[in-house]
Amino acid sequence: MSQVRNDWTIEEVQELLQKPLNDLVFEAQTVHRQHFNPNEVQVSTLLSIKTGACPEDCKYCPQSAHYHTGLDRERLMAVESVLAEAQAAKEKGASRFCMGAAWRNPKDRDMPYVIEMIKGVKALGLESCMTLGMLSNEQAKMLQQAGLDYYNHNLDTSPEFYGDIITTRTYQDRLNTLNNVRDAGMKVCAGGIVGMGESVTDRASLLVQLANLPKHPESVPINMLVKVEGTPFAKLEDLDNFEFVRTVAVARILMPASHVRLSAGREDMNDEMQALCFLAGANSIFYGEKLLTTANPEADADLRLFERLGITPEQRDGYDDEVHTAVIEDAIQEQQNPVRYYDAS
């Protein structure tokens, strides 16, 4: 059994990233099989409950108010509308409902709505997950007391490269939020984005930051930059696909018991690329038409790929393979029916 460590060095991780690809993927797959069924992938859904007009200046993000990307800004969804989406998800067999809001941090006026969403989702018998920006210790406790299971807050990149990406929030702010989430007793989802012009050393440093947290994140999303017109990163050169695969493989080796998620950027990955990522230890995806505000592979394409690879959705909370497959098949029928948003009262 691979050893779970929290004392990795950048030099060690750089050596892993520079190994021959066959050797690296073999090592990652070996580690993966010690902790997971290699032919199961966790399938999740994500709903944007508040879109656009974010005050942060993240250079990759179409939701930032600093850039003109053509994204329509929408206020916080009404609680009833969110719970209707959650109920529909449950009826199709979903076990977890994830909600994201484009905020720097929740304001006091937002918390009652958010808490009601969590309570409503939990009352339906679903796991709950949110990403709302930075959290204070008190806010984290409020969310946990409301029943929130998972909280997502990415580190994005290395501490050394971070200032080239964002100026409105410090790296320590992000670490503080992760500490607050963990101290409150919630599970952590934290990863980063590659393809933003960072160096191999930066990717190694990001992975070290994640792997050396006191407890590894339960979920580690590895995002490929989605280049959106109007953002400062719209014209960046594409990252070599094999560098992305290497990042996935090393994340698996460093955090052997965490779910490593293929997140943003999957729309531009062909089936062979995704299959190689699964071989390298990725075992979680979002399915559906959109990943917050950027394109995501359609659910029917995911289902076909799973069938071709002999992969089944991970069984969780008493739902069997047939039910999870039915969730994806039902989502196929809804690809042409966009989610309708309503302002919070």
KOLFI-591156 format. One record per residue (C-alpha): residue number from 1; residue in three letters; chain; x, y, z. Coordinates in nm, 3 decimals, decimal comma. Layout:
REM residues N
SITE     n   res   chain      east     north        up
SITE   NUM   Ala       A         X         Y         Z
...
REM end
This chain:
REM residues 345
SITE     n   res   chain      east     north        up
SITE     1   Met       A     0,000     0,000     0,000
SITE     2   Ser       A     0,136     0,340    -0,097
SITE     3   Gln       A     0,232     0,565     0,193
SITE     4   Val       A     0,027     0,880     0,253
SITE     5   Arg       A     0,273     1,164     0,297
SITE     6   Asn       A     0,249     1,533     0,383
SITE     7   Asp       A     0,617     1,618     0,350
SITE     8   Trp       A     0,683     1,629    -0,024
SITE     9   Thr       A     0,951     1,859    -0,163
SITE    10   Ile       A     0,936     2,050    -0,490
SITE    11   Glu       A     1,249     1,867    -0,604
SITE    12   Glu       A     1,086     1,527    -0,549
SITE    13   Val       A     0,776     1,630    -0,741
SITE    14   Gln       A     0,978     1,778    -1,027
SITE    15   Glu       A     1,157     1,445    -1,061
SITE    16   Leu       A     0,820     1,269    -1,086
SITE    17   Leu       A     0,692     1,516    -1,348
SITE    18   Gln       A     1,005     1,455    -1,557
SITE    19   Lys       A     0,994     1,074    -1,551
SITE    20   Pro       A     0,936     0,890    -1,880
SITE    21   Leu       A     0,562     0,901    -1,938
SITE    22   Asn       A     0,517     0,524    -1,948
SITE    23   Asp       A     0,693     0,485    -1,615
SITE    24   Leu       A     0,499     0,770    -1,457
SITE    25   Val       A     0,158     0,646    -1,571
SITE    26   Phe       A     0,242     0,292    -1,462
SITE    27   Glu       A     0,338     0,415    -1,114
SITE    28   Ala       A     0,024     0,628    -1,089
SITE    29   Gln       A    -0,202     0,342    -1,199
SITE    30   Thr       A    -0,034     0,109    -0,949
SITE    31   Val       A    -0,102     0,356    -0,668
SITE    32   His       A    -0,456     0,411    -0,794
SITE    33   Arg       A    -0,540     0,039    -0,780
SITE    34   Gln       A    -0,432     0,024    -0,416
SITE    35   His       A    -0,708     0,268    -0,317
SITE    36   Phe       A    -0,982     0,258    -0,583
SITE    37   Asn       A    -1,157     0,035    -0,829
SITE    38   Pro       A    -0,969     0,127    -1,150
SITE    39   Asn       A    -1,282     0,089    -1,362
SITE    40   Glu       A    -1,507     0,324    -1,164
SITE    41   Val       A    -1,531     0,700    -1,204
SITE    42   Gln       A    -1,721     0,934    -0,976
SITE    43   Val       A    -1,983     1,134    -1,166
SITE    44   Ser       A    -2,097     1,469    -1,024
SITE    45   Thr       A    -2,319     1,759    -1,128
SITE    46   Leu       A    -2,271     2,132    -1,069
SITE    47   Leu       A    -2,527     2,412    -1,070
SITE    48   Ser       A    -2,435     2,783    -1,091
SITE    49   Ile       A    -2,659     2,953    -0,834
SITE    50   Lys       A    -2,516     3,301    -0,896
SITE    51   Thr       A    -2,341     3,393    -1,220
SITE    52   Gly       A    -2,108     3,677    -1,321
SITE    53   Ala       A    -2,013     4,018    -1,173
SITE    54   Cys       A    -1,745     3,872    -0,946
SITE    55   Pro       A    -1,517     4,148    -0,807
SITE    56   Glu       A    -1,205     3,930    -0,824
SITE    57   Asp       A    -0,961     3,983    -1,112
SITE    58   Cys       A    -0,865     3,619    -1,182
SITE    59   Lys       A    -0,723     3,646    -1,536
SITE    60   Tyr       A    -0,869     3,312    -1,645
SITE    61   Cys       A    -1,226     3,372    -1,532
SITE    62   Pro       A    -1,517     3,482    -1,755
SITE    63   Gln       A    -1,721     3,563    -1,443
SITE    64   Ser       A    -1,489     3,845    -1,337
SITE    65   Ala       A    -1,645     4,191    -1,353
SITE    66   His       A    -1,304     4,321    -1,466
SITE    67   Tyr       A    -1,341     4,169    -1,814
SITE    68   His       A    -1,598     4,190    -2,093
SITE    69   Thr       A    -1,674     3,833    -2,197
SITE    70   Gly       A    -2,039     3,862    -2,296
SITE    71   Leu       A    -2,150     3,661    -1,995
SITE    72   Asp       A    -2,492     3,764    -1,866
SITE    73   Arg       A    -2,484     3,851    -1,498
SITE    74   Glu       A    -2,747     3,691    -1,281
SITE    75   Arg       A    -2,833     3,738    -0,917
SITE    76   Leu       A    -2,856     3,459    -0,664
SITE    77   Met       A    -3,110     3,197    -0,764
SITE    78   Ala       A    -3,422     3,175    -0,553
SITE    79   Val       A    -3,411     2,898    -0,296
SITE    80   Glu       A    -3,718     2,734    -0,447
SITE    81   Ser       A    -3,556     2,722    -0,790
SITE    82   Val       A    -3,241     2,561    -0,653
SITE    83   Leu       A    -3,439     2,301    -0,460
SITE    84   Ala       A    -3,645     2,223    -0,769
SITE    85   Glu       A    -3,320     2,144    -0,951
SITE    86   Ala       A    -3,206     1,932    -0,656
SITE    87   Gln       A    -3,536     1,744    -0,649
SITE    88   Ala       A    -3,508     1,673    -1,020
SITE    89   Ala       A    -3,154     1,545    -0,965
SITE    90   Lys       A    -3,270     1,314    -0,687
SITE    91   Glu       A    -3,552     1,177    -0,898
SITE    92   Lys       A    -3,291     1,074    -1,153
SITE    93   Gly       A    -3,086     0,897    -0,885
SITE    94   Ala       A    -2,824     1,161    -0,806
SITE    95   Ser       A    -2,663     1,139    -0,463
SITE    96   Arg       A    -2,472     1,471    -0,448
SITE    97   Phe       A    -2,576     1,822    -0,548
SITE    98   Cys       A    -2,304     2,087    -0,600
SITE    99   Met       A    -2,376     2,461    -0,604
SITE   100   Gly       A    -2,141     2,743    -0,710
SITE   101   Ala       A    -2,166     3,121    -0,674
SITE   102   Ala       A    -1,943     3,388    -0,831
SITE   103   Trp       A    -1,859     3,577    -0,512
SITE   104   Arg       A    -1,540     3,699    -0,350
SITE   105   Asn       A    -1,705     3,581    -0,030
SITE   106   Pro       A    -2,063     3,542     0,089
SITE   107   Lys       A    -2,212     3,852     0,252
SITE   108   Asp       A    -2,424     3,837     0,566
SITE   109   Arg       A    -2,733     3,901     0,356
SITE   110   Asp       A    -2,655     3,594     0,143
SITE   111   Met       A    -2,610     3,344     0,423
SITE   112   Pro       A    -2,978     3,285     0,508
SITE   113   Tyr       A    -3,050     3,192     0,144
SITE   114   Val       A    -2,744     2,968     0,123
SITE   115   Ile       A    -2,829     2,796     0,451
SITE   116   Glu       A    -3,183     2,730     0,334
SITE   117   Met       A    -3,045     2,579     0,013
SITE   118   Ile       A    -2,822     2,345     0,210
SITE   119   Lys       A    -3,098     2,244     0,448
SITE   120   Gly       A    -3,334     2,187     0,159
SITE   121   Val       A    -3,086     1,975    -0,032
SITE   122   Lys       A    -3,008     1,771     0,280
SITE   123   Ala       A    -3,381     1,727     0,350
SITE   124   Leu       A    -3,406     1,562     0,010
SITE   125   Gly       A    -3,149     1,304     0,122
SITE   126   Leu       A    -2,870     1,437    -0,100
SITE   127   Glu       A    -2,507     1,513    -0,020
SITE   128   Ser       A    -2,438     1,885    -0,052
SITE   129   Cys       A    -2,137     2,070    -0,193
SITE   130   Met       A    -2,076     2,444    -0,240
SITE   131   Thr       A    -1,815     2,686    -0,374
SITE   132   Leu       A    -1,885     3,045    -0,266
SITE   133   Gly       A    -1,541     3,208    -0,246
SITE   134   Met       A    -1,355     3,285     0,075
SITE   135   Leu       A    -1,508     3,183     0,408
SITE   136   Ser       A    -1,447     3,316     0,755
SITE   137   Asn       A    -1,424     3,070     1,041
SITE   138   Glu       A    -1,775     3,168     1,152
SITE   139   Gln       A    -1,920     3,127     0,803
SITE   140   Ala       A    -1,761     2,784     0,769
SITE   141   Lys       A    -1,918     2,681     1,099
SITE   142   Met       A    -2,257     2,809     0,985
SITE   143   Leu       A    -2,238     2,606     0,664
SITE   144   Gln       A    -2,131     2,294     0,850
SITE   145   Gln       A    -2,409     2,335     1,104
SITE   146   Ala       A    -2,656     2,369     0,817
SITE   147   Gly       A    -2,536     2,029     0,696
SITE   148   Leu       A    -2,290     2,112     0,414
SITE   149   Asp       A    -2,076     1,807     0,334
SITE   150   Tyr       A    -1,813     1,941     0,089
SITE   151   Tyr       A    -1,664     2,282     0,019
SITE   152   Asn       A    -1,460     2,365    -0,292
SITE   153   His       A    -1,187     2,629    -0,287
SITE   154   Asn       A    -0,900     2,594    -0,535
SITE   155   Leu       A    -0,544     2,716    -0,487
SITE   156   Asp       A    -0,528     2,774    -0,866
SITE   157   Thr       A    -0,148     2,771    -0,906
SITE   158   Ser       A     0,181     2,788    -0,717
SITE   159   Pro       A     0,250     3,056    -0,454
SITE   160   Glu       A     0,534     3,180    -0,674
SITE   161   Phe       A     0,318     3,228    -0,988
SITE   162   Tyr       A     0,002     3,334    -0,809
SITE   163   Gly       A     0,064     3,709    -0,833
SITE   164   Asp       A     0,067     3,684    -1,213
SITE   165   Ile       A    -0,286     3,541    -1,204
SITE   166   Ile       A    -0,474     3,726    -0,929
SITE   167   Thr       A    -0,416     4,047    -0,734
SITE   168   Thr       A    -0,744     4,084    -0,543
SITE   169   Arg       A    -0,698     3,782    -0,314
SITE   170   Thr       A    -0,379     3,647    -0,155
SITE   171   Tyr       A    -0,258     3,290    -0,153
SITE   172   Gln       A    -0,281     3,294     0,225
SITE   173   Asp       A    -0,648     3,394     0,193
SITE   174   Arg       A    -0,708     3,070     0,006
SITE   175   Leu       A    -0,517     2,861     0,259
SITE   176   Asn       A    -0,706     3,028     0,542
SITE   177   Thr       A    -1,038     2,933     0,383
SITE   178   Leu       A    -0,927     2,571     0,346
SITE   179   Asn       A    -0,821     2,570     0,711
SITE   180   Asn       A    -1,157     2,715     0,815
SITE   181   Val       A    -1,344     2,453     0,613
SITE   182   Arg       A    -1,142     2,168     0,761
SITE   183   Asp       A    -1,164     2,305     1,116
SITE   184   Ala       A    -1,542     2,328     1,080
SITE   185   Gly       A    -1,554     1,957     1,001
SITE   186   Met       A    -1,639     1,966     0,631
SITE   187   Lys       A    -1,469     1,774     0,352
SITE   188   Val       A    -1,234     1,968     0,127
SITE   189   Cys       A    -1,229     1,993    -0,252
SITE   190   Ala       A    -0,918     2,181    -0,368
SITE   191   Gly       A    -0,705     2,173    -0,681
SITE   192   Gly       A    -0,573     2,405    -0,948
SITE   193   Ile       A    -0,555     2,515    -1,310
SITE   194   Val       A    -0,277     2,435    -1,554
SITE   195   Gly       A    -0,204     2,591    -1,892
SITE   196   Met       A    -0,189     2,949    -1,763
SITE   197   Gly       A     0,171     3,002    -1,870
SITE   198   Glu       A     0,316     2,849    -1,556
SITE   199   Ser       A     0,642     2,652    -1,549
SITE   200   Val       A     0,692     2,285    -1,461
SITE   201   Thr       A     0,829     2,406    -1,128
SITE   202   Asp       A     0,506     2,597    -1,069
SITE   203   Arg       A     0,301     2,284    -1,132
SITE   204   Ala       A     0,524     2,095    -0,891
SITE   205   Ser       A     0,485     2,368    -0,630
SITE   206   Leu       A     0,104     2,366    -0,663
SITE   207   Leu       A     0,093     1,990    -0,612
SITE   208   Val       A     0,324     2,020    -0,311
SITE   209   Gln       A     0,094     2,280    -0,156
SITE   210   Leu       A    -0,204     2,046    -0,192
SITE   211   Ala       A    -0,025     1,728    -0,084
SITE   212   Asn       A     0,134     1,893     0,220
SITE   213   Leu       A    -0,191     2,019     0,366
SITE   214   Pro       A    -0,244     1,865     0,713
SITE   215   Lys       A    -0,501     1,634     0,554
SITE   216   His       A    -0,524     1,570     0,181
SITE   217   Pro       A    -0,832     1,714     0,007
SITE   218   Glu       A    -1,096     1,448    -0,044
SITE   219   Ser       A    -1,132     1,575    -0,401
SITE   220   Val       A    -0,858     1,730    -0,619
SITE   221   Pro       A    -0,987     1,893    -0,940
SITE   222   Ile       A    -0,721     1,934    -1,209
SITE   223   Asn       A    -0,844     2,200    -1,452
SITE   224   Met       A    -0,709     2,277    -1,798
SITE   225   Leu       A    -0,737     2,647    -1,875
SITE   226   Val       A    -1,049     2,724    -2,077
SITE   227   Lys       A    -0,955     3,026    -2,287
SITE   228   Val       A    -1,246     3,272    -2,304
SITE   229   Glu       A    -1,249     3,577    -2,530
SITE   230   Gly       A    -1,233     3,893    -2,326
SITE   231   Thr       A    -1,013     3,751    -2,052
SITE   232   Pro       A    -0,637     3,829    -2,040
SITE   233   Phe       A    -0,558     3,461    -2,100
SITE   234   Ala       A    -0,767     3,423    -2,416
SITE   235   Lys       A    -0,461     3,403    -2,642
SITE   236   Leu       A    -0,226     3,193    -2,434
SITE   237   Glu       A    -0,047     2,904    -2,601
SITE   238   Asp       A    -0,203     2,564    -2,536
SITE   239   Leu       A    -0,040     2,340    -2,279
SITE   240   Asp       A     0,094     2,016    -2,422
SITE   241   Asn       A    -0,158     1,741    -2,349
SITE   242   Phe       A     0,108     1,511    -2,209
SITE   243   Glu       A     0,198     1,777    -1,951
SITE   244   Phe       A    -0,162     1,770    -1,834
SITE   245   Val       A    -0,153     1,389    -1,810
SITE   246   Arg       A     0,170     1,414    -1,610
SITE   247   Thr       A     0,002     1,655    -1,368
SITE   248   Val       A    -0,288     1,414    -1,318
SITE   249   Ala       A    -0,052     1,121    -1,263
SITE   250   Val       A     0,159     1,303    -1,006
SITE   251   Ala       A    -0,153     1,425    -0,824
SITE   252   Arg       A    -0,259     1,060    -0,797
SITE   253   Ile       A     0,081     0,954    -0,661
SITE   254   Leu       A     0,101     1,238    -0,409
SITE   255   Met       A    -0,259     1,208    -0,288
SITE   256   Pro       A    -0,333     0,837    -0,329
SITE   257   Ala       A    -0,668     0,825    -0,146
SITE   258   Ser       A    -0,817     1,143    -0,296
SITE   259   His       A    -1,052     1,158    -0,591
SITE   260   Val       A    -0,864     1,328    -0,877
SITE   261   Arg       A    -1,117     1,506    -1,094
SITE   262   Leu       A    -1,101     1,598    -1,460
SITE   263   Ser       A    -1,275     1,932    -1,442
SITE   264   Ala       A    -1,266     2,241    -1,666
SITE   265   Gly       A    -1,113     2,194    -2,010
SITE   266   Arg       A    -1,251     1,846    -2,070
SITE   267   Glu       A    -1,456     1,984    -2,361
SITE   268   Asp       A    -1,134     2,016    -2,562
SITE   269   Met       A    -1,001     1,669    -2,474
SITE   270   Asn       A    -1,062     1,389    -2,720
SITE   271   Asp       A    -1,160     1,044    -2,600
SITE   272   Glu       A    -0,804     0,915    -2,615
SITE   273   Met       A    -0,681     1,202    -2,397
SITE   274   Gln       A    -0,950     1,138    -2,138
SITE   275   Ala       A    -0,878     0,765    -2,141
SITE   276   Leu       A    -0,511     0,835    -2,076
SITE   277   Cys       A    -0,606     1,059    -1,784
SITE   278   Phe       A    -0,817     0,778    -1,636
SITE   279   Leu       A    -0,521     0,546    -1,678
SITE   280   Ala       A    -0,306     0,804    -1,499
SITE   281   Gly       A    -0,538     0,796    -1,199
SITE   282   Ala       A    -0,820     1,043    -1,266
SITE   283   Asn       A    -1,141     0,900    -1,125
SITE   284   Ser       A    -1,396     1,180    -1,112
SITE   285   Ile       A    -1,572     1,402    -1,366
SITE   286   Phe       A    -1,855     1,652    -1,393
SITE   287   Tyr       A    -2,109     1,561    -1,660
SITE   288   Gly       A    -2,358     1,783    -1,836
SITE   289   Glu       A    -2,381     2,075    -2,071
SITE   290   Lys       A    -2,195     2,335    -1,866
SITE   291   Leu       A    -1,931     2,354    -1,594
SITE   292   Leu       A    -2,055     2,676    -1,427
SITE   293   Thr       A    -2,017     2,903    -1,734
SITE   294   Thr       A    -1,789     2,713    -1,973
SITE   295   Ala       A    -1,867     2,421    -2,199
SITE   296   Asn       A    -1,845     2,065    -2,069
SITE   297   Pro       A    -1,875     1,743    -2,272
SITE   298   Glu       A    -2,234     1,638    -2,323
SITE   299   Ala       A    -2,360     1,357    -2,106
SITE   300   Asp       A    -2,427     1,122    -2,398
SITE   301   Ala       A    -2,063     1,150    -2,506
SITE   302   Asp       A    -1,954     1,065    -2,152
SITE   303   Leu       A    -2,180     0,761    -2,143
SITE   304   Arg       A    -2,051     0,636    -2,479
SITE   305   Leu       A    -1,692     0,682    -2,365
SITE   306   Phe       A    -1,757     0,496    -2,041
SITE   307   Glu       A    -1,910     0,208    -2,234
SITE   308   Arg       A    -1,614     0,192    -2,474
SITE   309   Leu       A    -1,364     0,190    -2,187
SITE   310   Gly       A    -1,555    -0,051    -1,965
SITE   311   Ile       A    -1,593     0,216    -1,696
SITE   312   Thr       A    -1,894     0,244    -1,468
SITE   313   Pro       A    -1,999     0,536    -1,247
SITE   314   Glu       A    -1,875     0,495    -0,892
SITE   315   Gln       A    -2,132     0,344    -0,660
SITE   316   Arg       A    -2,211     0,576    -0,370
SITE   317   Asp       A    -2,474     0,595    -0,098
SITE   318   Gly       A    -2,663     0,284    -0,195
SITE   319   Tyr       A    -2,711     0,365    -0,565
SITE   320   Asp       A    -2,607     0,090    -0,803
SITE   321   Asp       A    -2,444     0,115    -1,144
SITE   322   Glu       A    -2,778     0,098    -1,325
SITE   323   Val       A    -2,916     0,396    -1,135
SITE   324   His       A    -2,608     0,610    -1,197
SITE   325   Thr       A    -2,612     0,517    -1,563
SITE   326   Ala       A    -2,977     0,619    -1,572
SITE   327   Val       A    -2,881     0,958    -1,429
SITE   328   Ile       A    -2,648     1,017    -1,721
SITE   329   Glu       A    -2,900     0,888    -1,974
SITE   330   Asp       A    -3,168     1,121    -1,835
SITE   331   Ala       A    -2,926     1,412    -1,859
SITE   332   Ile       A    -2,886     1,337    -2,229
SITE   333   Gln       A    -3,255     1,414    -2,280
SITE   334   Glu       A    -3,214     1,752    -2,111
SITE   335   Gln       A    -2,919     1,879    -2,313
SITE   336   Gln       A    -3,144     2,110    -2,514
SITE   337   Asn       A    -3,334     2,239    -2,208
SITE   338   Pro       A    -3,121     2,510    -2,041
SITE   339   Val       A    -3,151     2,575    -1,668
SITE   340   Arg       A    -3,373     2,872    -1,591
SITE   341   Tyr       A    -3,251     3,117    -1,330
SITE   342   Tyr       A    -3,454     3,341    -1,105
SITE   343   Asp       A    -3,347     3,631    -0,886
SITE   344   Ala       A    -3,349     3,577    -0,513
SITE   345   Ser       A    -3,619     3,770    -0,337
REM end
